[in-house]
Amino acid sequence: MTVPAAGGIAELGAEARRAQQTYGEGALVVCDRVVRIYAGAGVEVQALQGLDLLIGEGELVAMVGASGSGKSTLMNILAGLDAPTAGQVRVAGHDLGAMSARQRLVYRRYQVGFVWQQASRNLLPYLTAAQNVTLPMWQAGLRKRQRDKRTGELLELVGVAHCAGRPPSRMSGGEQQRAAIATALANRPRLLLADEPTGELDSQTAREVFGALRTANSELGVTVLVVTHDPAVSAQVRRTVAIRDGRTSTETLHHDAADEEGNTVRHAVEYAVLDRAGRVQLPREMLDEHAMRDRVRIESAADHIGVWADRSDADGPAEP
């Protein structure tokens, strides 16, 4: 075995650091092999297991996944409410794993907005909609004239200007969520996170709330990441990311095309995600359909890689 010289080891280390620094260059959100482990009562739970994710500036992305898949853990990390155990998370150039408590507070105040599923967590009940939107700007030291102007603009943008003088108790669920979106946008964040913002709403109201998120994305240019179980919501975005077992597993890209009669038809193409370690999670329904488990046969062709269920027996592997 040949052992590299000390200089060679240093060069290899420098190459690895350069590769890490250039990964996701230009993206607003960069998750690089993110791990999050929770420990308690002698038990460790690995909520994220080497997750990779890139989100570009100005994107509107939906995230889906079963309970326990790691969605909420990732959202809390991106919101600055939690920190990764290993790996790197960068948002707008900020390394979230290396922040001090003070830096994390400033990040939450200026760089990211968050909308929870429960309306009661988004708005202070004793303040009106306008006062809720104004509060983050007051905390940031913005002058009153500027606060009042932006508050009116945001409430108008999300369609609840008529609720400016109402407390949450006098607003519907959809109005509360739209006021919450305006509040989350108050200090001009680069990233807006929404965790099941339509989960407690009927379909019509859910469309109005998601419409407010789309408007914020298109009119203000804010990058939006929304966690949802609603297929009607995920179908309205260009990109839907699925998380399974603590890693991004598939991405579905939607686009509009004209059919033979000239009508606009929504098309969806699903892709498996190849992570930085070269791992691919095949969709569970495909694995079940083809009885794939334990190991699979792979074979390289000119323009693709073939994958087959293991059909080997005592006499050796079978042909595909």
C-alpha positions as a Markdown table, in Angstrom:
| # | Residue | x | y | z |
|---|---|---|---|---|
| 1 | Met | 0.0 | 0.0 | 0.0 |
| 2 | Thr | 1.3 | 3.4 | -0.9 |
| 3 | Val | 1.0 | 6.1 | 1.7 |
| 4 | Pro | 0.7 | 9.7 | 0.4 |
| 5 | Ala | 3.2 | 12.2 | 1.6 |
| 6 | Ala | 2.2 | 14.8 | 4.1 |
| 7 | Gly | 2.0 | 17.4 | 1.4 |
| 8 | Gly | -0.3 | 15.1 | -0.6 |
| 9 | Ile | -2.6 | 14.6 | 2.4 |
| 10 | Ala | -2.8 | 18.4 | 2.8 |
| 11 | Glu | -3.7 | 18.8 | -0.8 |
| 12 | Leu | -6.4 | 16.1 | -0.6 |
| 13 | Gly | -7.9 | 18.0 | 2.5 |
| 14 | Ala | -7.8 | 21.3 | 0.6 |
| 15 | Glu | -9.6 | 19.7 | -2.4 |
| 16 | Ala | -12.3 | 18.4 | -0.1 |
| 17 | Arg | -12.8 | 21.8 | 1.5 |
| 18 | Arg | -13.0 | 23.4 | -1.9 |
| 19 | Ala | -15.5 | 20.9 | -3.0 |
| 20 | Gln | -17.6 | 21.6 | 0.0 |
| 21 | Gln | -17.4 | 25.4 | -0.5 |
| 22 | Thr | -18.4 | 25.2 | -4.1 |
| 23 | Tyr | -21.3 | 22.8 | -3.6 |
| 24 | Gly | -24.5 | 24.7 | -4.1 |
| 25 | Glu | -22.6 | 27.9 | -5.1 |
| 26 | Gly | -25.2 | 30.4 | -6.1 |
| 27 | Ala | -28.1 | 28.7 | -4.3 |
| 28 | Leu | -30.0 | 30.5 | -1.5 |
| 29 | Val | -30.4 | 27.3 | 0.6 |
| 30 | Val | -27.7 | 24.7 | 0.7 |
| 31 | Cys | -28.0 | 21.5 | 2.8 |
| 32 | Asp | -24.9 | 19.4 | 2.5 |
| 33 | Arg | -25.0 | 15.9 | 4.1 |
| 34 | Val | -27.0 | 17.2 | 7.0 |
| 35 | Val | -27.4 | 15.0 | 10.1 |
| 36 | Arg | -29.5 | 15.7 | 13.1 |
| 37 | Ile | -29.5 | 13.3 | 16.1 |
| 38 | Tyr | -31.7 | 13.6 | 19.1 |
| 39 | Ala | -30.6 | 11.8 | 22.3 |
| 40 | Gly | -32.6 | 11.1 | 25.4 |
| 41 | Ala | -33.0 | 8.4 | 28.0 |
| 42 | Gly | -30.2 | 6.4 | 26.5 |
| 43 | Val | -31.9 | 6.4 | 23.1 |
| 44 | Glu | -30.7 | 8.2 | 20.0 |
| 45 | Val | -33.0 | 9.1 | 17.1 |
| 46 | Gln | -31.4 | 10.1 | 13.8 |
| 47 | Ala | -34.0 | 12.5 | 12.3 |
| 48 | Leu | -31.9 | 13.5 | 9.3 |
| 49 | Gln | -29.4 | 11.1 | 7.8 |
| 50 | Gly | -27.1 | 12.9 | 5.4 |
| 51 | Leu | -29.7 | 15.1 | 3.7 |
| 52 | Asp | -28.8 | 17.1 | 0.6 |
| 53 | Leu | -31.0 | 19.9 | -0.7 |
| 54 | Leu | -30.4 | 23.0 | -2.9 |
| 55 | Ile | -33.0 | 25.8 | -3.4 |
| 56 | Gly | -32.4 | 28.6 | -5.7 |
| 57 | Glu | -33.1 | 32.3 | -5.1 |
| 58 | Gly | -36.8 | 33.1 | -5.9 |
| 59 | Glu | -38.0 | 29.5 | -6.1 |
| 60 | Leu | -41.3 | 28.3 | -4.7 |
| 61 | Val | -40.8 | 24.7 | -3.5 |
| 62 | Ala | -43.2 | 22.2 | -1.9 |
| 63 | Met | -41.9 | 19.6 | 0.5 |
| 64 | Val | -43.8 | 16.4 | 1.2 |
| 65 | Gly | -43.2 | 13.3 | 3.4 |
| 66 | Ala | -44.7 | 11.0 | 5.9 |
| 67 | Ser | -44.8 | 11.8 | 9.6 |
| 68 | Gly | -41.3 | 11.1 | 11.1 |
| 69 | Ser | -39.6 | 11.6 | 7.7 |
| 70 | Gly | -37.6 | 14.6 | 8.9 |
| 71 | Lys | -39.6 | 17.5 | 7.4 |
| 72 | Ser | -40.2 | 19.4 | 10.6 |
| 73 | Thr | -36.6 | 18.9 | 11.8 |
| 74 | Leu | -35.3 | 20.4 | 8.6 |
| 75 | Met | -37.7 | 23.3 | 8.8 |
| 76 | Asn | -36.6 | 24.1 | 12.4 |
| 77 | Ile | -33.0 | 24.1 | 11.3 |
| 78 | Leu | -33.7 | 26.4 | 8.4 |
| 79 | Ala | -35.7 | 28.6 | 10.7 |
| 80 | Gly | -32.7 | 29.0 | 13.1 |
| 81 | Leu | -34.6 | 27.2 | 15.9 |
| 82 | Asp | -32.4 | 24.1 | 15.8 |
| 83 | Ala | -28.9 | 23.3 | 14.6 |
| 84 | Pro | -27.5 | 20.3 | 12.7 |
| 85 | Thr | -25.5 | 17.6 | 14.5 |
| 86 | Ala | -23.2 | 17.2 | 11.4 |
| 87 | Gly | -23.0 | 18.5 | 7.9 |
| 88 | Gln | -23.5 | 22.0 | 6.8 |
| 89 | Val | -26.6 | 24.3 | 6.3 |
| 90 | Arg | -26.2 | 27.6 | 4.6 |
| 91 | Val | -29.0 | 30.2 | 3.9 |
| 92 | Ala | -28.1 | 33.4 | 2.1 |
| 93 | Gly | -24.5 | 32.7 | 2.9 |
| 94 | His | -25.1 | 32.2 | 6.6 |
| 95 | Asp | -23.6 | 29.0 | 8.1 |
| 96 | Leu | -26.4 | 28.0 | 10.5 |
| 97 | Gly | -24.3 | 25.4 | 12.3 |
| 98 | Ala | -21.6 | 27.9 | 13.3 |
| 99 | Met | -23.8 | 30.7 | 14.6 |
| 100 | Ser | -23.7 | 32.2 | 18.1 |
| 101 | Ala | -27.0 | 32.7 | 20.0 |
| 102 | Arg | -26.9 | 36.4 | 19.1 |
| 103 | Gln | -26.2 | 35.7 | 15.4 |
| 104 | Arg | -29.1 | 33.2 | 15.4 |
| 105 | Leu | -31.4 | 35.8 | 16.8 |
| 106 | Val | -30.4 | 38.3 | 14.1 |
| 107 | Tyr | -30.8 | 35.6 | 11.4 |
| 108 | Arg | -34.4 | 34.8 | 12.6 |
| 109 | Arg | -35.3 | 38.5 | 12.7 |
| 110 | Tyr | -34.0 | 39.5 | 9.2 |
| 111 | Gln | -33.3 | 36.5 | 7.0 |
| 112 | Val | -36.2 | 34.1 | 7.5 |
| 113 | Gly | -39.9 | 34.3 | 8.1 |
| 114 | Phe | -42.0 | 31.4 | 9.4 |
| 115 | Val | -45.7 | 30.5 | 9.2 |
| 116 | Trp | -46.9 | 27.7 | 11.5 |
| 117 | Gln | -49.9 | 25.4 | 10.8 |
| 118 | Gln | -51.6 | 26.6 | 14.0 |
| 119 | Ala | -52.8 | 30.1 | 13.6 |
| 120 | Ser | -52.6 | 30.7 | 17.3 |
| 121 | Arg | -48.8 | 30.4 | 17.0 |
| 122 | Asn | -48.5 | 33.0 | 14.3 |
| 123 | Leu | -50.4 | 36.0 | 15.7 |
| 124 | Leu | -50.6 | 37.6 | 19.2 |
| 125 | Pro | -54.2 | 37.4 | 20.1 |
| 126 | Tyr | -54.4 | 40.8 | 21.8 |
| 127 | Leu | -53.0 | 42.7 | 18.8 |
| 128 | Thr | -54.8 | 43.6 | 15.6 |
| 129 | Ala | -53.6 | 42.3 | 12.2 |
| 130 | Ala | -51.9 | 45.6 | 11.5 |
| 131 | Gln | -50.2 | 45.6 | 14.9 |
| 132 | Asn | -49.0 | 42.0 | 14.5 |
| 133 | Val | -47.4 | 43.0 | 11.1 |
| 134 | Thr | -45.9 | 46.2 | 12.6 |
| 135 | Leu | -44.4 | 44.5 | 15.7 |
| 136 | Pro | -41.3 | 42.9 | 13.9 |
| 137 | Met | -40.5 | 46.2 | 12.2 |
| 138 | Trp | -40.7 | 48.0 | 15.5 |
| 139 | Gln | -38.4 | 45.5 | 17.1 |
| 140 | Ala | -36.0 | 46.1 | 14.2 |
| 141 | Gly | -36.0 | 49.8 | 14.8 |
| 142 | Leu | -37.9 | 50.9 | 11.7 |
| 143 | Arg | -39.4 | 54.4 | 11.8 |
| 144 | Lys | -43.2 | 54.7 | 12.3 |
| 145 | Arg | -43.9 | 56.1 | 8.9 |
| 146 | Gln | -42.0 | 53.3 | 7.2 |
| 147 | Arg | -43.7 | 50.7 | 9.4 |
| 148 | Asp | -47.2 | 52.0 | 8.7 |
| 149 | Lys | -46.5 | 52.1 | 4.9 |
| 150 | Arg | -45.1 | 48.6 | 4.7 |
| 151 | Thr | -47.9 | 47.2 | 7.0 |
| 152 | Gly | -50.6 | 48.5 | 4.7 |
| 153 | Glu | -48.8 | 47.2 | 1.6 |
| 154 | Leu | -48.3 | 43.7 | 3.0 |
| 155 | Leu | -51.9 | 43.4 | 4.2 |
| 156 | Glu | -53.1 | 44.5 | 0.7 |
| 157 | Leu | -50.7 | 42.1 | -1.0 |
| 158 | Val | -52.1 | 39.1 | 0.8 |
| 159 | Gly | -55.7 | 40.2 | 0.5 |
| 160 | Val | -56.6 | 41.1 | 4.1 |
| 161 | Ala | -56.4 | 44.8 | 4.2 |
| 162 | His | -60.0 | 44.8 | 5.5 |
| 163 | Cys | -58.7 | 43.0 | 8.6 |
| 164 | Ala | -56.2 | 45.7 | 9.6 |
| 165 | Gly | -58.1 | 46.7 | 12.7 |
| 166 | Arg | -59.3 | 43.3 | 13.7 |
| 167 | Pro | -57.8 | 40.9 | 16.3 |
| 168 | Pro | -57.4 | 37.3 | 15.4 |
| 169 | Ser | -60.6 | 36.4 | 17.2 |
| 170 | Arg | -62.5 | 38.4 | 14.6 |
| 171 | Met | -60.8 | 36.9 | 11.6 |
| 172 | Ser | -61.5 | 33.6 | 9.8 |
| 173 | Gly | -58.9 | 30.9 | 9.8 |
| 174 | Gly | -57.8 | 31.8 | 6.3 |
| 175 | Glu | -57.6 | 35.5 | 7.1 |
| 176 | Gln | -55.5 | 34.7 | 10.1 |
| 177 | Gln | -53.0 | 32.7 | 8.0 |
| 178 | Arg | -52.8 | 35.4 | 5.4 |
| 179 | Ala | -52.2 | 38.0 | 8.1 |
| 180 | Ala | -49.5 | 35.6 | 9.5 |
| 181 | Ile | -47.8 | 35.5 | 6.0 |
| 182 | Ala | -47.8 | 39.4 | 6.0 |
| 183 | Thr | -46.3 | 39.3 | 9.5 |
| 184 | Ala | -43.6 | 36.8 | 8.4 |
| 185 | Leu | -42.7 | 39.1 | 5.5 |
| 186 | Ala | -42.5 | 42.3 | 7.6 |
| 187 | Asn | -38.7 | 42.5 | 7.8 |
| 188 | Arg | -38.1 | 41.5 | 4.1 |
| 189 | Pro | -36.7 | 38.0 | 4.7 |
| 190 | Arg | -34.9 | 36.2 | 1.9 |
| 191 | Leu | -36.6 | 32.9 | 2.8 |
| 192 | Leu | -40.2 | 32.2 | 3.9 |
| 193 | Leu | -41.0 | 28.9 | 5.5 |
| 194 | Ala | -44.5 | 27.6 | 5.8 |
| 195 | Asp | -45.2 | 24.4 | 7.8 |
| 196 | Glu | -48.6 | 23.0 | 6.7 |
| 197 | Pro | -50.2 | 26.5 | 6.4 |
| 198 | Thr | -53.3 | 25.1 | 4.9 |
| 199 | Gly | -53.6 | 22.0 | 7.1 |
| 200 | Glu | -56.6 | 23.2 | 9.1 |
| 201 | Leu | -58.5 | 24.9 | 6.3 |
| 202 | Asp | -61.1 | 23.9 | 3.8 |
| 203 | Ser | -60.1 | 23.6 | 0.1 |
| 204 | Gln | -61.3 | 27.0 | -1.0 |
| 205 | Thr | -59.7 | 28.8 | 1.9 |
| 206 | Ala | -56.5 | 26.7 | 1.4 |
| 207 | Arg | -56.3 | 28.0 | -2.2 |
| 208 | Glu | -56.6 | 31.6 | -1.0 |
| 209 | Val | -53.8 | 31.1 | 1.5 |
| 210 | Phe | -51.5 | 29.3 | -1.0 |
| 211 | Gly | -52.4 | 32.1 | -3.5 |
| 212 | Ala | -51.0 | 34.6 | -0.9 |
| 213 | Leu | -47.7 | 32.6 | -0.8 |
| 214 | Arg | -47.5 | 32.5 | -4.6 |
| 215 | Thr | -48.1 | 36.3 | -4.7 |
| 216 | Ala | -45.4 | 36.9 | -2.1 |
| 217 | Asn | -43.0 | 34.8 | -4.2 |
| 218 | Ser | -43.8 | 36.4 | -7.5 |
| 219 | Glu | -44.3 | 40.0 | -6.4 |
| 220 | Leu | -41.6 | 40.3 | -3.7 |
| 221 | Gly | -39.2 | 37.7 | -5.0 |
| 222 | Val | -39.0 | 35.9 | -1.6 |
| 223 | Thr | -38.0 | 32.3 | -1.8 |
| 224 | Val | -40.7 | 30.1 | -0.4 |
| 225 | Leu | -40.5 | 26.5 | 1.0 |
| 226 | Val | -43.9 | 25.1 | 2.1 |
| 227 | Val | -44.4 | 21.8 | 3.8 |
| 228 | Thr | -47.8 | 20.3 | 2.8 |
| 229 | His | -49.8 | 17.1 | 2.7 |
| 230 | Asp | -52.2 | 18.6 | 0.2 |
| 231 | Pro | -51.7 | 17.2 | -3.3 |
| 232 | Ala | -53.6 | 20.2 | -4.7 |
| 233 | Val | -50.9 | 22.5 | -3.3 |
| 234 | Ser | -47.9 | 20.4 | -4.3 |
| 235 | Ala | -49.2 | 20.2 | -7.9 |
| 236 | Gln | -49.3 | 24.0 | -8.2 |
| 237 | Val | -45.6 | 24.5 | -7.7 |
| 238 | Arg | -42.9 | 23.8 | -10.3 |
| 239 | Arg | -40.8 | 21.6 | -7.9 |
| 240 | Thr | -41.9 | 19.2 | -5.1 |
| 241 | Val | -39.3 | 17.6 | -2.9 |
| 242 | Ala | -40.1 | 14.3 | -1.1 |
| 243 | Ile | -38.3 | 13.4 | 2.1 |
| 244 | Arg | -38.1 | 9.8 | 3.3 |
| 245 | Asp | -36.1 | 8.4 | 6.3 |
| 246 | Gly | -34.2 | 11.6 | 6.8 |
| 247 | Arg | -33.0 | 12.2 | 3.3 |
| 248 | Thr | -34.4 | 13.7 | 0.1 |
| 249 | Ser | -35.7 | 10.8 | -1.9 |
| 250 | Thr | -37.5 | 12.1 | -5.0 |
| 251 | Glu | -38.2 | 15.4 | -6.8 |
| 252 | Thr | -41.2 | 16.0 | -9.0 |
| 253 | Leu | -41.0 | 18.7 | -11.6 |
| 254 | His | -44.2 | 20.2 | -13.0 |
| 255 | His | -44.6 | 22.1 | -16.2 |
| 256 | Asp | -47.4 | 23.2 | -18.5 |
| 257 | Ala | -47.7 | 22.0 | -22.1 |
| 258 | Ala | -50.4 | 22.3 | -24.8 |
| 259 | Asp | -52.2 | 19.1 | -25.9 |
| 260 | Glu | -53.3 | 18.3 | -29.4 |
| 261 | Glu | -56.4 | 20.5 | -29.0 |
| 262 | Gly | -54.4 | 23.5 | -27.8 |
| 263 | Asn | -55.5 | 23.1 | -24.1 |
| 264 | Thr | -53.0 | 23.7 | -21.4 |
| 265 | Val | -52.2 | 20.4 | -19.6 |
| 266 | Arg | -50.1 | 20.1 | -16.4 |
| 267 | His | -47.4 | 17.5 | -16.7 |
| 268 | Ala | -45.4 | 16.0 | -13.8 |
| 269 | Val | -42.0 | 14.1 | -14.1 |
| 270 | Glu | -40.6 | 12.3 | -11.0 |
| 271 | Tyr | -36.9 | 11.9 | -10.5 |
| 272 | Ala | -35.0 | 10.0 | -7.9 |
| 273 | Val | -32.4 | 12.1 | -6.0 |
| 274 | Leu | -28.8 | 11.2 | -6.3 |
| 275 | Asp | -27.2 | 12.5 | -3.1 |
| 276 | Arg | -23.6 | 13.6 | -2.6 |
| 277 | Ala | -22.6 | 10.1 | -1.4 |
| 278 | Gly | -24.0 | 8.5 | -4.6 |
| 279 | Arg | -27.1 | 7.1 | -2.9 |
| 280 | Val | -30.5 | 6.8 | -4.5 |
| 281 | Gln | -33.8 | 6.0 | -2.8 |
| 282 | Leu | -36.2 | 4.4 | -5.2 |
| 283 | Pro | -39.9 | 5.1 | -4.6 |
| 284 | Arg | -41.4 | 2.6 | -2.1 |
| 285 | Glu | -44.3 | 1.7 | -4.5 |
| 286 | Met | -41.8 | 0.7 | -7.2 |
| 287 | Leu | -39.8 | -1.4 | -4.8 |
| 288 | Asp | -43.0 | -3.2 | -3.7 |
| 289 | Glu | -44.2 | -3.6 | -7.2 |
| 290 | His | -41.0 | -5.4 | -8.3 |
| 291 | Ala | -40.4 | -7.2 | -5.0 |
| 292 | Met | -37.0 | -5.4 | -4.6 |
| 293 | Arg | -35.4 | -5.9 | -1.2 |
| 294 | Asp | -32.0 | -6.6 | 0.4 |
| 295 | Arg | -30.0 | -6.3 | -2.9 |
| 296 | Val | -30.7 | -5.5 | -6.5 |
| 297 | Arg | -28.8 | -6.2 | -9.7 |
| 298 | Ile | -27.4 | -3.2 | -11.6 |
| 299 | Glu | -25.9 | -3.0 | -15.1 |
| 300 | Ser | -24.5 | -0.1 | -17.0 |
| 301 | Ala | -25.7 | 0.6 | -20.5 |
| 302 | Ala | -24.6 | 3.3 | -23.0 |
| 303 | Asp | -27.2 | 5.9 | -21.7 |
| 304 | His | -28.6 | 4.5 | -18.5 |
| 305 | Ile | -28.2 | 2.1 | -15.5 |
| 306 | Gly | -30.5 | -0.9 | -15.3 |
| 307 | Val | -31.8 | -2.1 | -12.0 |
| 308 | Trp | -33.5 | -5.5 | -11.5 |
| 309 | Ala | -34.8 | -7.4 | -8.5 |
| 310 | Asp | -32.5 | -10.1 | -7.2 |
| 311 | Arg | -33.5 | -13.4 | -8.8 |
| 312 | Ser | -30.4 | -15.4 | -7.9 |
| 313 | Asp | -30.6 | -18.9 | -6.6 |
| 314 | Ala | -28.2 | -21.6 | -5.5 |
| 315 | Asp | -27.1 | -22.0 | -9.1 |
| 316 | Gly | -26.0 | -18.4 | -9.6 |
| 317 | Pro | -27.6 | -15.1 | -10.7 |
| 318 | Ala | -30.4 | -15.2 | -13.2 |
| 319 | Glu | -30.4 | -13.1 | -16.3 |
| 320 | Pro | -32.7 | -10.0 | -16.2 |
